[in-house]
Amino acid sequence: MANVLEQELFSYFTRLNEEEKKSFVQLLKAFLNNRKENTQVPSLEEYTIELEKADAEIENGEYILHEDVVKYFSKK
Protein backbone atom coordinates (compact mmCIF):
# COMPACT_ATOMS: atom_id res chain seq x y z
CA MET A 1 0.00 0.00 0.00
CA ALA A 2 2.83 2.40 0.85
CA ASN A 3 4.30 1.81 -2.59
CA VAL A 4 1.00 2.85 -4.21
CA LEU A 5 0.94 6.03 -2.12
CA GLU A 6 4.54 6.80 -3.00
CA GLN A 7 3.80 6.34 -6.70
CA GLU A 8 0.76 8.59 -6.44
CA LEU A 9 2.76 11.22 -4.58
CA PHE A 10 5.52 11.07 -7.20
CA SER A 11 2.95 11.33 -9.98
CA TYR A 12 1.51 14.52 -8.51
CA PHE A 13 4.91 15.94 -7.62
CA THR A 14 6.22 15.60 -11.16
CA ARG A 15 3.29 17.69 -12.45
CA LEU A 16 4.26 20.69 -10.33
CA ASN A 17 6.32 23.58 -11.64
CA GLU A 18 9.60 24.45 -9.90
CA GLU A 19 8.10 27.03 -7.52
CA GLU A 20 5.30 24.64 -6.52
CA LYS A 21 7.87 21.89 -5.93
CA LYS A 22 9.89 24.20 -3.66
CA SER A 23 6.75 25.11 -1.71
CA PHE A 24 5.75 21.49 -1.39
CA VAL A 25 9.19 20.47 -0.13
CA GLN A 26 9.06 23.29 2.44
CA LEU A 27 5.66 22.03 3.55
CA LEU A 28 7.01 18.51 4.01
CA LYS A 29 9.98 19.85 5.96
CA ALA A 30 7.62 21.79 8.24
CA PHE A 31 5.58 18.65 8.89
CA LEU A 32 8.68 16.64 9.75
CA ASN A 33 10.30 19.36 11.85
CA ASN A 34 7.14 19.84 13.90
CA ARG A 35 6.64 16.14 14.50
CA LYS A 36 6.93 15.30 18.16
CA GLU A 37 9.44 12.58 18.81
CA ASN A 38 8.33 9.48 20.67
CA THR A 39 4.69 10.48 20.43
CA GLN A 40 2.63 7.41 21.11
CA VAL A 41 -0.95 6.87 20.12
CA PRO A 42 -3.01 6.02 23.18
CA SER A 43 -4.23 2.46 23.41
CA LEU A 44 -7.91 1.71 23.06
CA GLU A 45 -8.08 1.21 26.83
CA GLU A 46 -6.43 4.58 27.53
CA TYR A 47 -8.73 6.28 25.05
CA THR A 48 -11.78 4.68 26.65
CA ILE A 49 -10.67 5.87 30.08
CA GLU A 50 -10.23 9.42 28.75
CA LEU A 51 -13.73 9.34 27.26
CA GLU A 52 -15.21 8.04 30.52
CA LYS A 53 -13.51 10.84 32.47
CA ALA A 54 -14.82 13.42 30.00
CA ASP A 55 -18.34 12.01 30.23
CA ALA A 56 -18.17 12.19 34.03
CA GLU A 57 -17.06 15.84 33.88
CA ILE A 58 -19.97 16.67 31.60
CA GLU A 59 -22.41 14.87 33.90
CA ASN A 60 -21.02 16.91 36.81
CA GLY A 61 -21.70 20.12 34.92
CA GLU A 62 -18.03 20.78 34.22
CA TYR A 63 -18.37 22.22 30.74
CA ILE A 64 -18.71 25.50 28.87
CA LEU A 65 -21.38 26.10 26.28
CA HIS A 66 -20.24 27.09 22.81
CA GLU A 67 -22.32 30.26 22.93
CA ASP A 68 -20.55 31.29 26.15
CA VAL A 69 -17.16 30.78 24.53
CA VAL A 70 -18.26 32.88 21.56
CA LYS A 71 -19.48 35.65 23.86
CA TYR A 72 -16.25 35.57 25.87
CA PHE A 73 -13.99 35.86 22.84
CA SER A 74 -16.16 38.42 21.07
CA LYS A 75 -15.52 40.80 24.00
CA LYS A 76 -11.73 40.61 23.55
C-alpha positions as CSV (number, residue, x, y, z in Angstrom):
1,M,0.0,0.0,0.0
2,A,2.8,2.4,0.9
3,N,4.3,1.8,-2.6
4,V,1.0,2.9,-4.2
5,L,0.9,6.0,-2.1
6,E,4.5,6.8,-3.0
7,Q,3.8,6.3,-6.7
8,E,0.8,8.6,-6.4
9,L,2.8,11.2,-4.6
10,F,5.5,11.1,-7.2
11,S,2.9,11.3,-10.0
12,Y,1.5,14.5,-8.5
13,F,4.9,15.9,-7.6
14,T,6.2,15.6,-11.2
15,R,3.3,17.7,-12.4
16,L,4.3,20.7,-10.3
17,N,6.3,23.6,-11.6
18,E,9.6,24.5,-9.9
19,E,8.1,27.0,-7.5
20,E,5.3,24.6,-6.5
21,K,7.9,21.9,-5.9
22,K,9.9,24.2,-3.7
23,S,6.7,25.1,-1.7
24,F,5.7,21.5,-1.4
25,V,9.2,20.5,-0.1
26,Q,9.1,23.3,2.4
27,L,5.7,22.0,3.5
28,L,7.0,18.5,4.0
29,K,10.0,19.9,6.0
30,A,7.6,21.8,8.2
31,F,5.6,18.6,8.9
32,L,8.7,16.6,9.7
33,N,10.3,19.4,11.9
34,N,7.1,19.8,13.9
35,R,6.6,16.1,14.5
36,K,6.9,15.3,18.2
37,E,9.4,12.6,18.8
38,N,8.3,9.5,20.7
39,T,4.7,10.5,20.4
40,Q,2.6,7.4,21.1
41,V,-0.9,6.9,20.1
42,P,-3.0,6.0,23.2
43,S,-4.2,2.5,23.4
44,L,-7.9,1.7,23.1
45,E,-8.1,1.2,26.8
46,E,-6.4,4.6,27.5
47,Y,-8.7,6.3,25.0
48,T,-11.8,4.7,26.6
49,I,-10.7,5.9,30.1
50,E,-10.2,9.4,28.8
51,L,-13.7,9.3,27.3
52,E,-15.2,8.0,30.5
53,K,-13.5,10.8,32.5
54,A,-14.8,13.4,30.0
55,D,-18.3,12.0,30.2
56,A,-18.2,12.2,34.0
57,E,-17.1,15.8,33.9
58,I,-20.0,16.7,31.6
59,E,-22.4,14.9,33.9
60,N,-21.0,16.9,36.8
61,G,-21.7,20.1,34.9
62,E,-18.0,20.8,34.2
63,Y,-18.4,22.2,30.7
64,I,-18.7,25.5,28.9
65,L,-21.4,26.1,26.3
66,H,-20.2,27.1,22.8
67,E,-22.3,30.3,22.9
68,D,-20.6,31.3,26.1
69,V,-17.2,30.8,24.5
70,V,-18.3,32.9,21.6
71,K,-19.5,35.7,23.9
72,Y,-16.2,35.6,25.9
73,F,-14.0,35.9,22.8
74,S,-16.2,38.4,21.1
75,K,-15.5,40.8,24.0
76,K,-11.7,40.6,23.6
